[in-house]
Amino acid sequence: MDINAGFLAVALANENGNYVFSEDIYYDQYSADADTALHQTLAAVYKIAESEGWSVAIEDISLRKKKCRNHGKKLNHILHDFPYRKYRSYNERKASRSGVPLHIVSAFYTSRIGKEKYQNTLQTSTHQAAAFVIARRALGFTEWYEPEKSKSKRMNANIGIRS
């Protein structure tokens, strides 16, 4: 699962790491009862996972350092409203009560890898592709990501080359 503002992107991968299914599950993040909405959404996910014999994987996100800096009004609002701590504790409780295995994997470049490697080929959203990367990491698969060099460096490297 990949948590976003107002929805969870859920992707299913089989034991070989192949894509099976993905979906966005929406909840009302800005209602007076947002915690209950998130809790009920996760309860539905765990009920399906328990009945199908699936495990659940989530990202290990640390927002503490990001919250200390001023990123502008809009991003600060998003970071401070992000319910990751509640999301993680709800997942841990639901997993222990239902007996569904919970895998907490690194969040390192999941969105970028999903966008660049899987979004177009699987015809999914960026968030669903990131959820698929999270699922593959929980299964033990590794994804390699090399950030592209900036265009200015690429252009500088081509200066002086004649064909």
C-alpha positions as CSV (number, residue, x, y, z in Angstrom):
1,M,0.0,0.0,0.0
2,D,1.1,3.5,-0.7
3,I,-0.6,6.2,1.4
4,N,-1.5,9.6,-0.1
5,A,-3.6,12.5,0.8
6,G,-7.2,11.1,0.9
7,F,-6.5,7.7,-0.6
8,L,-4.5,4.5,-0.4
9,A,-3.0,3.1,-3.6
10,V,-3.1,-0.7,-3.3
11,A,-1.3,-3.1,-5.7
12,L,-1.1,-6.8,-5.7
13,A,1.9,-8.8,-6.9
14,N,2.1,-12.6,-7.1
15,E,5.0,-14.7,-5.6
16,N,7.0,-14.2,-8.8
17,G,6.8,-10.4,-8.4
18,N,4.5,-10.0,-11.4
19,Y,1.7,-7.4,-11.4
20,V,-1.8,-8.8,-10.7
21,F,-4.1,-5.8,-9.7
22,S,-4.1,-2.3,-8.4
23,E,-6.7,0.1,-7.2
24,D,-7.1,3.4,-5.3
25,I,-9.2,3.3,-2.1
26,Y,-10.5,6.7,-1.1
27,Y,-11.2,7.9,2.4
28,D,-12.3,11.4,3.7
29,Q,-9.1,12.8,5.1
30,Y,-10.6,16.2,5.9
31,S,-13.8,15.2,7.7
32,A,-14.3,15.6,11.4
33,D,-13.9,11.8,11.7
34,A,-10.9,11.4,9.4
35,D,-9.2,8.9,11.8
36,T,-12.3,6.7,11.8
37,A,-12.4,6.9,8.0
38,L,-8.8,5.8,7.7
39,H,-9.3,3.1,10.3
40,Q,-12.3,1.7,8.4
41,T,-10.5,1.8,5.1
42,L,-7.6,-0.2,6.5
43,A,-10.0,-2.6,8.2
44,A,-11.6,-3.4,4.8
45,V,-8.1,-4.0,3.3
46,Y,-7.1,-6.3,6.1
47,K,-10.4,-8.2,5.9
48,I,-9.7,-8.9,2.2
49,A,-6.1,-9.8,2.8
50,E,-7.0,-12.2,5.6
51,S,-9.7,-13.9,3.5
52,E,-7.4,-14.3,0.5
53,G,-4.3,-15.2,2.5
54,W,-2.3,-12.2,1.4
55,S,0.3,-10.2,3.3
56,V,0.4,-6.4,3.5
57,A,3.4,-4.1,2.8
58,I,3.7,-0.5,3.7
59,E,6.5,2.1,3.4
60,D,8.7,3.2,6.3
61,I,8.4,6.9,6.0
62,S,10.2,9.4,8.3
63,L,8.8,12.9,8.0
64,R,10.4,14.3,11.1
65,K,13.3,16.0,9.3
66,K,11.0,17.3,6.5
67,K,8.7,18.8,9.1
68,C,11.5,20.8,10.7
69,R,12.2,22.8,7.5
70,N,10.0,25.5,5.9
71,H,9.0,24.2,2.5
72,G,6.3,26.8,1.8
73,K,2.8,27.1,3.0
74,K,1.2,24.5,0.7
75,L,3.8,21.7,1.3
76,N,4.0,22.5,5.1
77,H,0.2,22.0,5.2
78,I,0.4,18.7,3.4
79,L,3.3,17.4,5.6
80,H,1.6,18.3,8.9
81,D,-1.8,16.9,7.9
82,F,-0.2,13.6,6.7
83,P,-1.4,10.9,9.1
84,Y,1.5,8.5,8.7
85,R,2.1,7.8,12.4
86,K,-1.6,6.8,12.8
87,Y,-1.5,4.9,9.5
88,R,1.4,2.9,10.7
89,S,0.0,2.1,14.1
90,Y,-3.3,1.2,12.6
91,N,-1.5,-1.2,10.2
92,E,0.5,-2.8,13.0
93,R,-2.7,-3.3,15.2
94,K,-4.7,-4.7,12.3
95,A,-1.9,-7.0,11.3
96,S,-1.5,-8.4,14.8
97,R,-5.2,-8.9,15.4
98,S,-6.0,-10.5,12.1
99,G,-2.8,-12.5,11.7
100,V,-2.0,-11.0,8.4
101,P,1.8,-10.6,7.9
102,L,2.9,-6.9,7.7
103,H,6.1,-6.0,5.9
104,I,7.5,-2.5,6.4
105,V,9.9,-1.7,3.5
106,S,12.1,1.2,2.6
107,A,10.4,4.2,0.9
108,F,13.5,5.1,-1.0
109,Y,12.6,6.1,-4.5
110,T,9.4,4.0,-4.7
111,S,7.4,6.7,-6.5
112,R,10.2,7.4,-9.0
113,I,10.9,3.8,-9.7
114,G,7.2,3.1,-10.1
115,K,6.7,6.0,-12.5
116,E,9.8,5.3,-14.6
117,K,9.6,1.5,-14.8
118,Y,6.0,0.4,-14.4
119,Q,3.5,3.2,-14.8
120,N,3.4,3.2,-18.6
121,T,3.7,-0.5,-19.1
122,L,1.1,-1.4,-16.5
123,Q,-1.2,1.5,-17.4
124,T,-1.6,2.6,-13.8
125,S,-1.3,5.8,-11.8
126,T,2.1,6.8,-10.3
127,H,0.7,5.9,-6.9
128,Q,-0.4,2.5,-7.9
129,A,3.0,1.9,-9.6
130,A,4.7,3.0,-6.3
131,A,2.5,0.5,-4.4
132,F,3.6,-2.2,-6.8
133,V,7.3,-1.4,-6.1
134,I,6.5,-1.6,-2.4
135,A,4.9,-5.0,-2.9
136,R,7.9,-6.3,-4.9
137,R,10.3,-5.1,-2.1
138,A,8.2,-7.0,0.4
139,L,8.7,-10.1,-1.7
140,G,12.4,-9.6,-1.7
141,F,12.9,-8.1,-5.2
142,T,15.2,-5.2,-5.6
143,E,14.8,-2.3,-8.1
144,W,17.8,-0.4,-9.3
145,Y,17.4,3.4,-9.9
146,E,20.0,5.7,-11.2
147,P,18.9,9.4,-11.3
148,E,19.5,10.9,-14.7
149,K,22.2,13.5,-15.1
150,S,20.8,17.0,-15.5
151,K,20.5,18.3,-19.0
152,S,23.1,21.0,-18.4
153,K,25.7,18.3,-17.4
154,R,24.8,16.3,-20.4
155,M,25.1,19.3,-22.7
156,N,28.4,20.2,-21.1
157,A,29.7,16.7,-21.7
158,N,28.8,17.0,-25.4
159,I,30.6,20.2,-26.0
160,G,33.7,19.7,-28.1
161,I,32.6,16.4,-29.5
162,R,32.5,16.4,-33.3
163,S,31.0,13.8,-35.5
